[in-house]
Amino acid sequence: MSAPPSGSPRERGSYPKGVARRQEILDRAIEVFATRGAQRTSLRAIASEVGVTHAALTHYFGSLEELLVAVYRESERRLDGDAPEAPDVSPAEMMRISAEENREIPGMVQLYSMLVATALEDGHSAAQEFATERFARLRESMAERVRHLQSAGRIRRDIDAELVAALVIAASDGLQAQWLLDATVDHEAALAMLDRLLAAPPAED
């Protein structure tokens, strides 16, 4: 994860009290977004729900877009911190587990989808930096995991690890978007099927 540029709004209030206050705002914002998402909102509306002034949000985060990125990054950091190390779990299975967990926080799923869509538009540097960095980081870590599982005979060896990583991410994000629009879409089952398709055939006796 790349560090924010020096002097950006995310670094304001760098003294201990300022850091604590920023974290306090983030904690409350995560609670709000986990259930309501980020549609039809503004900094003023969020400030009201979080219980701070509009000036405080502007001081610590600079813009609505930067606040939304900060909220998602912090939520993701917490989930990653709680997840046990499991190097032998396949990328598709990792995404299936994540999809199962995301059912409890639909607002964060909606927020993530909105940030990715925003990143495709000009003039949204915070969202673009977030999405570009996140995809690159995921592709790299997943490709490494694929190569490990290929060497262990768990995933087919005739497929490119980087392309598998990109495919799994695309499948997961696309299925997530479909689920947001139609709750009957079983994205967990679809990811489990993708896992089976990528698996190495059983060894012959």
Backbone torsions as a table, in degrees:
resi	resn	phi	psi	omega
1	MET	NA	124.3	-177.3
2	SER	-76.9	148.2	-179.2
3	ALA	-77.6	147.3	177.6
4	PRO	-66.2	150.3	-179.4
5	PRO	-61.9	146.3	-177.7
6	SER	-58.9	135.9	177.8
7	GLY	84.5	2.6	-180.0
8	SER	-70.9	163.0	179.8
9	PRO	-57.1	-27.6	-177.8
10	ARG	-70.3	-14.8	179.4
11	GLU	-99.2	-3.4	-178.9
12	ARG	-65.8	150.9	-179.2
13	GLY	70.5	44.2	-174.2
14	SER	-78.5	-10.5	174.3
15	TYR	-67.7	157.9	-176.0
16	PRO	-48.8	-44.0	-179.7
17	LYS	-65.2	-38.4	179.1
18	GLY	-66.7	-40.9	177.9
19	VAL	-62.8	-43.7	-179.8
20	ALA	-64.7	-40.2	-179.6
21	ARG	-67.0	-41.6	178.3
22	ARG	-61.6	-43.4	179.3
23	GLN	-64.4	-37.7	178.1
24	GLU	-61.7	-42.9	178.3
25	ILE	-64.8	-43.5	179.1
26	LEU	-60.5	-43.7	-179.5
27	ASP	-57.3	-45.6	-178.9
28	ARG	-70.4	-39.3	-180.0
29	ALA	-63.6	-37.9	178.4
30	ILE	-62.0	-42.8	177.3
31	GLU	-59.0	-42.1	-178.9
32	VAL	-67.3	-49.9	-175.5
33	PHE	-71.0	-27.2	-179.3
34	ALA	-60.6	-28.1	-178.2
35	THR	-107.6	-32.6	-173.2
36	ARG	-106.1	-12.5	-178.6
37	GLY	73.1	-158.1	-173.8
38	ALA	-130.3	15.0	-179.3
39	GLN	-77.8	150.3	174.4
40	ARG	47.7	54.9	-176.5
41	THR	-135.1	172.5	179.0
42	SER	-151.9	167.3	177.8
43	LEU	-59.5	-39.4	-179.4
44	ARG	-64.8	-41.8	179.7
45	ALA	-65.9	-41.2	179.6
46	ILE	-66.3	-42.8	179.4
47	ALA	-57.3	-40.9	179.8
48	SER	-64.5	-43.0	-178.9
49	GLU	-71.2	-36.5	-179.1
50	VAL	-76.2	-26.6	178.5
51	GLY	93.9	30.1	177.3
52	VAL	-130.5	174.4	178.6
53	THR	-83.6	158.4	175.6
54	HIS	-60.2	-37.5	179.7
55	ALA	-62.8	-36.3	-179.7
56	ALA	-65.9	-44.0	178.5
57	LEU	-63.0	-42.5	179.4
58	THR	-63.3	-39.2	-179.4
59	HIS	-64.0	-45.3	-173.9
60	TYR	-86.6	-25.4	-174.1
61	PHE	-125.3	-15.8	173.1
62	GLY	84.0	-50.2	-178.0
63	SER	-150.2	165.9	177.6
64	LEU	-60.1	-42.9	-178.2
65	GLU	-61.7	-42.9	179.9
66	GLU	-67.6	-35.4	176.0
67	LEU	-63.6	-46.0	-178.4
68	LEU	-62.5	-40.6	177.1
69	VAL	-63.2	-44.9	-179.5
70	ALA	-62.0	-41.5	179.5
71	VAL	-62.4	-46.1	-178.4
72	TYR	-68.6	-41.3	179.0
73	ARG	-59.5	-43.7	-178.8
74	GLU	-66.7	-41.7	178.2
75	SER	-62.6	-43.2	179.4
76	GLU	-65.1	-40.1	179.3
77	ARG	-59.9	-41.0	-179.5
78	ARG	-67.1	-42.8	179.6
79	LEU	-64.8	-41.7	178.9
80	ASP	-65.0	-35.5	179.7
81	GLY	-68.8	-30.1	-179.7
82	ASP	-83.2	-19.4	-175.7
83	ALA	-77.9	131.7	178.4
84	PRO	-72.4	152.0	175.8
85	GLU	-67.0	129.6	-178.1
86	ALA	-144.7	74.1	-174.5
87	PRO	-64.1	-19.8	-178.3
88	ASP	-93.9	3.2	176.1
89	VAL	-84.2	132.2	-177.0
90	SER	-71.1	157.8	178.6
91	PRO	-57.6	-42.5	-179.9
92	ALA	-65.1	-37.7	177.7
93	GLU	-68.7	-37.3	175.5
94	MET	-58.4	-45.7	-179.7
95	MET	-68.2	-32.7	177.6
96	ARG	-65.4	-43.0	177.9
97	ILE	-63.0	-42.2	178.4
98	SER	-62.8	-40.5	178.7
99	ALA	-62.8	-38.9	178.2
100	GLU	-63.0	-43.3	179.4
101	GLU	-67.2	-35.2	-176.8
102	ASN	-68.5	-17.9	177.1
103	ARG	-61.2	-24.0	-179.2
104	GLU	-84.9	-13.7	-178.1
105	ILE	-133.5	63.1	-177.1
106	PRO	-58.8	-30.0	179.1
107	GLY	-62.7	-37.3	178.8
108	MET	-70.3	-34.3	176.8
109	VAL	-64.2	-43.9	178.6
110	GLN	-65.0	-40.2	178.6
111	LEU	-62.3	-44.4	179.0
112	TYR	-61.0	-46.3	-179.4
113	SER	-61.6	-38.7	179.4
114	MET	-66.6	-40.3	179.5
115	LEU	-64.9	-40.7	178.7
116	VAL	-65.0	-43.3	178.1
117	ALA	-63.1	-40.6	178.9
118	THR	-64.3	-35.0	-178.7
119	ALA	-63.4	-21.8	-179.2
120	LEU	-81.0	-8.8	-179.7
121	GLU	-96.4	150.5	177.6
122	ASP	-69.9	149.2	174.1
123	GLY	82.9	17.4	179.9
124	HIS	-125.1	69.4	-172.5
125	SER	-64.2	-37.1	-178.2
126	ALA	-64.9	-45.7	178.6
127	ALA	-67.3	-38.9	-180.0
128	GLN	-64.8	-43.1	178.0
129	GLU	-63.0	-43.7	-180.0
130	PHE	-59.8	-52.9	-174.9
131	ALA	-67.5	-43.1	-178.9
132	THR	-62.6	-46.6	-180.0
133	GLU	-64.2	-42.7	-176.6
134	ARG	-65.2	-46.3	179.3
135	PHE	-61.9	-42.9	179.8
136	ALA	-62.7	-43.2	-179.5
137	ARG	-64.9	-43.5	-180.0
138	LEU	-66.0	-43.2	179.4
139	ARG	-60.3	-43.1	-178.9
140	GLU	-64.5	-48.5	-177.4
141	SER	-68.6	-37.2	179.6
142	MET	-70.7	-39.6	178.5
143	ALA	-61.6	-40.3	177.2
144	GLU	-62.8	-40.6	178.5
145	ARG	-65.2	-40.8	179.0
146	VAL	-61.6	-46.0	-179.9
147	ARG	-61.4	-38.7	177.7
148	HIS	-61.8	-44.8	-178.2
149	LEU	-73.1	-28.7	174.2
150	GLN	-65.6	-42.4	-179.9
151	SER	-66.9	-25.8	178.5
152	ALA	-88.5	0.2	178.7
153	GLY	78.1	19.6	-177.9
154	ARG	-94.0	-29.9	179.8
155	ILE	-122.0	144.9	-179.6
156	ARG	-51.2	138.4	-176.8
157	ARG	-91.4	-6.1	-177.1
158	ASP	-93.4	15.4	179.8
159	ILE	-123.4	149.1	-176.2
160	ASP	-77.5	128.6	-175.1
161	ALA	-62.9	-41.2	-179.4
162	GLU	-65.7	-38.6	179.4
163	LEU	-69.9	-36.6	175.7
164	VAL	-60.8	-45.0	179.6
165	ALA	-59.2	-47.6	179.7
166	ALA	-62.6	-38.9	179.9
167	LEU	-65.5	-44.3	-179.1
168	VAL	-63.9	-41.8	178.5
169	ILE	-63.5	-45.2	179.9
170	ALA	-62.3	-42.3	179.3
171	ALA	-64.0	-43.8	-178.8
172	SER	-64.0	-48.0	-179.0
173	ASP	-65.4	-41.9	-180.0
174	GLY	-65.0	-42.0	178.2
175	LEU	-66.4	-35.5	178.0
176	GLN	-62.9	-42.4	178.7
177	ALA	-64.1	-40.6	178.0
178	GLN	-63.4	-39.6	179.9
179	TRP	-65.5	-36.9	177.8
180	LEU	-61.9	-34.5	-179.3
181	LEU	-85.2	-27.8	-176.6
182	ASP	-147.0	104.5	-174.6
183	ALA	-65.3	-12.3	179.6
184	THR	-79.8	-12.1	178.6
185	VAL	-68.3	121.4	-177.4
186	ASP	-93.4	82.0	-176.6
187	HIS	-70.9	-23.9	177.1
188	GLU	-66.9	-43.5	179.1
189	ALA	-66.5	-37.0	179.5
190	ALA	-65.2	-40.4	178.0
191	LEU	-68.5	-35.5	176.6
192	ALA	-64.2	-37.9	177.5
193	MET	-66.1	-41.5	177.3
194	LEU	-60.3	-38.0	178.4
195	ASP	-60.5	-42.4	179.8
196	ARG	-67.2	-36.5	-179.4
197	LEU	-66.8	-31.9	-178.4
198	LEU	-86.5	-13.3	-175.5
199	ALA	-67.6	146.4	177.0
200	ALA	-69.3	143.5	178.4
201	PRO	-63.6	149.5	179.8
202	PRO	-62.4	143.6	179.9
203	ALA	-67.4	140.6	178.5
204	GLU	-77.4	144.1	178.2
205	ASP	-71.1	NA	NA
